[in-house]
Amino acid sequence: MNFWGVVNGSLAALPHLDKQGGALINLGSFTSDVAAPYMGMYSASKQAIKGYTDALRIEVGMDRRPVSITLIKPAPIATPVLQHQRNLLDRQATMPPPFYRPEDVARTILYAAEHPVRDLFVGGTARIGSIFGQILPSIADAGAVSFAQRIFKTAQPPTRRPDNLYEPSMPAATHGDTHGHHPRPSTDTALRTRPKLVAAAVAAVSGLWILARLSRATDAERDYSHED
């Protein structure tokens, strides 16, 4: 369902988008670019989503269809995914922190619906991890080998609860257990999806720089007058 749900959903949506234009937004993961240990099948499905979305974007462009296609690639998000998945490890499975808020994913999807863009990360660690994994893959693999036991497993025994592998096991929820890691807002996402915030930050930094320069110039003039 992870892959075929995206494929079937895309094929169902495109005829409607062709009529008046619009945005097709598919949800991948940072594992679309960098595989995660203990999550091989999940990583494979997300990389398949990336390959399909990239190919579909080219095909849509070749046909000059009025549709933008975006792939969203989140870092670990504080949803109930850790409660829904089936855990076959000897300890409780987790994901490497930091965890970001589900609201950041929703904001990114909304941004993609209003601004044609090829792909978007959610969370600065997703962007950094993707770039690092593609530029220095051997070093990234070595790091995963060294730290995977600590960042993908907790010290707690596994919780054997009903999972969502074949059917829903619990009521739907937005937020889930992050094993002691407090979800945090994504500054990278806020800057990417809020241009006015970026403009305000640039203006503030520029203002502080100008004030610092004026202050130094005033101090220099004062010191010069004292010397006279």
C-alpha positions in Angstrom: 0.0 0.0 0.0 2.9 2.4 0.7 3.9 2.3 -3.0 0.7 1.2 -4.8 -1.4 3.6 -2.9 0.6 6.5 -4.2 0.5 5.1 -7.8 -3.2 4.5 -7.8 -3.9 7.8 -6.1 -1.8 9.6 -8.7 -3.5 8.0 -11.6 -6.9 8.7 -10.2 -6.1 12.4 -9.5 -4.4 13.3 -12.8 -7.5 13.3 -15.0 -9.2 15.7 -12.7 -6.1 18.0 -12.4 -5.8 18.0 -16.2 -9.1 19.8 -16.6 -8.2 23.0 -14.7 -4.6 22.5 -13.6 -3.3 21.9 -10.1 -0.7 20.2 -7.9 -0.1 16.5 -7.4 1.7 16.0 -4.1 3.2 12.6 -3.1 4.6 11.7 0.3 8.0 10.1 0.4 10.5 10.2 3.2 14.1 11.1 3.9 14.6 7.3 3.3 13.7 8.1 -0.3 17.3 9.2 -0.6 19.1 7.4 2.3 18.1 3.9 3.4 17.5 3.2 7.1 18.6 0.0 8.9 15.8 -2.2 10.2 13.5 -0.4 7.8 14.7 -2.0 4.5 11.2 -2.6 3.1 10.0 0.8 4.2 13.1 2.4 2.6 12.5 0.4 -0.6 8.9 1.5 -0.8 9.8 5.2 -0.3 12.6 5.0 -2.9 10.1 3.4 -5.3 7.8 6.3 -4.6 10.6 8.8 -5.5 11.4 6.9 -8.7 7.8 6.8 -9.8 7.1 10.5 -8.9 10.2 11.6 -10.7 9.3 9.6 -13.8 5.7 10.8 -13.7 6.9 14.5 -13.5 8.9 14.1 -16.7 5.9 12.4 -18.5 3.5 15.1 -17.4 6.0 17.7 -18.6 6.4 16.0 -22.0 2.6 16.1 -22.5 2.5 19.7 -21.3 -0.2 19.0 -18.8 -1.0 21.9 -16.4 0.1 19.9 -13.3 2.9 20.4 -10.9 4.3 17.3 -9.1 6.0 17.6 -5.7 7.6 14.9 -3.5 7.6 15.6 0.2 10.4 14.0 2.2 10.0 14.3 5.9 12.4 13.5 8.7 11.1 11.4 11.6 7.7 12.8 12.5 5.9 12.5 15.9 3.0 10.5 14.5 1.8 7.1 15.9 3.9 5.2 13.4 6.0 3.6 16.1 2.8 2.3 17.7 1.3 1.1 14.4 4.3 -0.8 13.0 5.1 -4.4 13.7 8.3 -4.7 15.8 10.3 -7.9 15.5 13.4 -6.6 17.2 14.8 -7.7 20.5 14.1 -4.2 21.9 11.6 -1.4 21.4 12.1 0.1 17.9 12.4 3.8 17.5 13.7 6.3 15.0 16.7 8.7 15.3 15.8 12.0 16.9 14.9 14.8 16.5 11.3 14.3 15.9 9.3 17.0 14.1 5.7 18.0 14.5 3.0 16.6 12.1 1.9 20.2 11.7 5.1 20.9 9.8 4.3 18.2 7.3 0.8 19.6 6.8 2.2 23.1 6.3 4.7 21.8 3.7 1.9 20.0 1.8 -0.1 23.2 1.8 2.9 25.2 0.5 3.4 22.7 -2.3 -0.3 23.0 -3.3 0.2 26.8 -3.7 3.8 26.9 -5.1 5.0 24.6 -7.8 8.2 23.0 -6.5 10.0 19.8 -7.4 10.5 18.4 -3.9 10.5 19.6 -0.3 12.1 18.3 2.9 10.4 18.5 6.3 13.0 19.0 9.0 16.6 20.2 8.6 18.0 16.8 9.5 16.2 15.2 6.5 17.9 17.7 4.2 21.3 17.3 5.8 21.1 13.5 6.0 20.0 13.3 2.3 22.9 15.5 1.1 25.5 13.8 3.2 24.3 10.3 2.2 24.5 11.2 -1.5 27.8 13.0 -1.4 29.6 10.7 1.0 27.7 7.4 0.9 30.4 5.2 2.3 30.9 7.4 5.3 27.2 7.6 5.8 27.0 3.7 5.8 29.9 3.5 8.3 28.2 5.9 10.6 24.9 3.9 10.4 26.8 0.7 11.2 28.3 2.4 14.3 25.3 4.1 15.7 22.2 2.1 14.4 21.9 0.0 17.5 21.6 3.1 19.7 19.4 5.3 17.5 17.0 2.8 16.1 16.4 0.8 19.4 15.6 1.9 22.9 16.8 0.2 26.1 13.3 -1.0 26.7 12.0 -4.5 25.9 9.7 -4.7 22.9 6.0 -3.8 23.4 4.0 -6.6 21.8 0.8 -4.8 21.0 -1.6 -5.2 18.1 -0.2 -3.6 14.9 -1.6 -2.1 11.8 0.1 -4.5 9.3 -3.1 -6.1 8.0 -5.9 -4.1 9.6 -6.4 -1.0 11.8 -5.6 -1.8 15.4 -6.3 1.6 17.2 -8.2 4.8 16.7 -6.7 7.3 14.3 -4.5 10.0 15.9 -2.2 12.8 14.8 0.5 12.5 17.5 2.2 9.4 18.9 4.9 8.2 21.3 8.4 9.4 20.6 10.1 7.6 23.5 11.0 10.6 25.5 12.0 12.9 22.7 9.9 16.1 22.6 8.7 17.0 19.1 10.2 20.3 17.9 9.2 22.7 15.2 11.3 22.7 12.0 13.1 26.0 11.5 14.1 24.8 8.1 10.5 24.2 7.1 9.3 27.5 8.5 11.9 29.4 6.5 11.1 27.4 3.3 7.3 27.7 3.5 7.0 31.2 4.9 8.7 33.7 2.6 7.5 36.7 4.7 9.3 35.2 7.7 12.5 34.9 5.7 12.2 38.5 4.5 11.6 39.7 8.1 14.6 37.7 9.3 16.9 39.1 6.5 15.6 42.6 7.3 16.3 42.2 11.0 19.8 40.8 10.4 20.6 43.6 7.9 19.3 46.2 10.4 21.5 44.8 13.2 24.5 44.8 10.8 23.9 48.4 9.9 23.5 49.5 13.5 26.7 47.7 14.4 28.6 49.5 11.6 27.2 52.9 12.6 28.1 52.2 16.2 31.7 51.3 15.2 31.9 54.4 13.0 30.6 56.6 15.9 33.1 55.1 18.3 36.0 55.6 15.8 35.0 59.3 15.3 34.8 59.8 19.1 38.3 58.2 19.6 39.7 60.4 16.8 38.3 63.6 18.4 39.8 62.7 21.7 43.2 62.3 20.1 42.9 65.8 18.7 
